[in-house]
Amino acid sequence: MKTSILKISTIVSMLFLVGYLFISCSDDDSISETEVVNTDTDVEVIDSDFVATDWTTETHSKDADPNFTEVFDDTAVKRLDFVISENNWAAMLADMTDLYGTFGRSSGSFNSDDEDPIFVPASVFYKGIEWYKVGLRFKGNSSLASAWGSGILKLSFKMDFDEFEDDYPQIDNQRFYGFKKFSLKNNYDDSSFLREKVAAEVFQNAGLAVSNTSFYTLYVDYGDGPQYFGLYTLVEEVDGTVLDTQFSSDDGNLYKPEDYGSSFAEGTFNEDGFEKKTNEDEADWSDIESVFTALHSDTRITDPETWRAGLDAVFDTDVFLNYLAVNTIIQNWDTYGVMEHNYYLYNNPDNSLLTWIPWDNNEALQDGKMGGSLNLNFSDLSGDWPLIEYLYEDDVYKAKYNEYVQATIDGPFETSYIQGVYDTYAALVEPYATTEVSGFTFLNSSSSFYSAITTLKSHASSRSTAVNNYLN
């Protein structure tokens, strides 16, 4: 639903404007925005007659093809500027307080209502060009709650370039070089700043569909000039150009599984556990139900060949086994097998098979939390995760998995190669990572960055040893 009116008490807004004292940094390229809002109880944006003077087909129009070279440049750290009116910034902070408690003094607890933070219209600037009334909101789960509770304003953002098109006809189908939406990730709990980027590249180089990523610095002007928010990772949204460019079309059902049911445990299917991101108006989850049925068929024990044929007819087991090999080698605990989230399923129009797409990789490339990442032979698999358990117990699927394990450690995660990738990206981001400022950084000191890079390189070597021990 498009957001037209942001409801927030003026009294609360003013308290936040007075109560939040932020560090501002000077910048000769300071960008201003004339955003007219009224100051009644309901804060409403009313400056609807602006002219989108910077609009061009290449930069702003839906008619332009996605410009991956411009947006996802692996050789540069680029800069984004957000300009958010004081009223709307106050509304965003007040909304966060309602959801997560007092900034800097809350426990970092989750939002019990599972409600997203509010969108507000703001200007986005890139290379001196303005994008108008872009929908911006804070995003995240544990990372958002933890950063907010710790008093760190380096929060992740969701960007939607035509979120407010109903209110502003001037931005109908506005795009950023052909892209509608992004996640701007804050690299929470990652002193290297590289995990999201490198993990996605390993999946991509293994031949899997996955979001493109790139490094950006972010400056936010919420009334006192541009403030350096730090080094971020821009992530392509799956329910957009990932489907348009990595599949033949975006006509299939896309699901973002979350929580109960998304483990595929027998008897747990429910529609809420598989949120539809495309074809939302069609109340049809039959493709998901077909996977449950095939996976838990009695033929798994009595006739494995028939069982495999039934599962292969509705689920792309080859893609999943490839993903599983990569995910287990690089050690990514915050997803299927430990947690019931952080993946997408897409009904590929080319073969009508539900296809696995990895998502949210900032916790990868480490042993991790919640008991840690899974062993390569899944001997530590705890709980009911049948897509791993059943497939690994089957000799045919296990052999395919082992082939992908070997291919991964020989290719996209080969030790000397991936250590070179770490060196290249570390040199690229170091000037921006080590100059983050207090209140807008998760680093204890610049030495934390250098130590994290060393740890990543040691991790790559240790994973090669683990794979050799497993296969031999």
C-alpha angles and dihedrals in degrees: 000000000000114000116231107156126039109203116208135138115257090221092056091045093053092047089056093047090054098035100050111072109185132186112250124199125210120243128176089213093059111163123212131201129200102215113167115205130164121238100223122119090276110057108214130177109232107168093105099145099071121130118235094223096168094054116126132162093244097049106029112017130099087221091072120091115240109277102218093170092059099040103034104040111163093195101059143046106226131195133240125188124201120197112195123176117246092245094051092045089052089049091052092051093046090050090051089052090053090051103038109015132248115347111254094003105063127099094244089248121166124260103263093205093055088228122157119234115259125274119233129187115250142157120258119201127196124170090348093305121121128222111198133232092346114183109245128180138157115260141190142078121234090358091056095046093045096047092047093047091048093054095247115139095196091109128164119252137210114215122200114176098199100031090118099038092118089062096040116039088187090075099045106153092355113182137183103233088323097318123114103189140019139177112225103204121204097211090240115196091003113112090180094056087211108092099088091046100043097041091053091050092051090053090046094049089050088061099257128136108251141147121278116237139195141174122258136169115224129214120184125196109196096163110309103063132277115331119197106239093180142242115333138179116234111216127196113235116243095217091064132032095002088068094037095052107026097044131043091252144348094238096107128091114273118198132190103201117209133176124321113040097013091099087068090230112165114274096010101103113132131155094235090060091062108048112199115231096179131034087021094163092060108085093209124126094156093123091057091045089051090059091051090050096047095042094053098040115135089234088079086081103026101039114010094180092057090044092054091047091052093048093044089054093063107020130048096236092172092059091045094051090049090050092045092053093049094043093050095046095050089041109236109174101171096081144051112346094038105023130032097232148047101084138087130216120210126189097225109221090211095065106003090239124137104244128202120237119185119227141182104020103174091114094052129106095050138074088255139191136298091057093322135260122325125267116251089249092043091234088145096051106138124193130006112320103146097173087067101030099046097041094047091049090056112086095216095049092042091055090052091049091052091051090054091047090056093044092051096051090044093048132016094016100035106145104240092040096051092043087056089052089053091051092049096049094040090057090047098052101031097095091053099039096050094048097057111129133235113278091025102062141068093206119107089203140335089268088067088066095052092045091051092054090052089050092052092052091049090048091056091054093048092051091054089055091047092052093048091050091048097048094042 
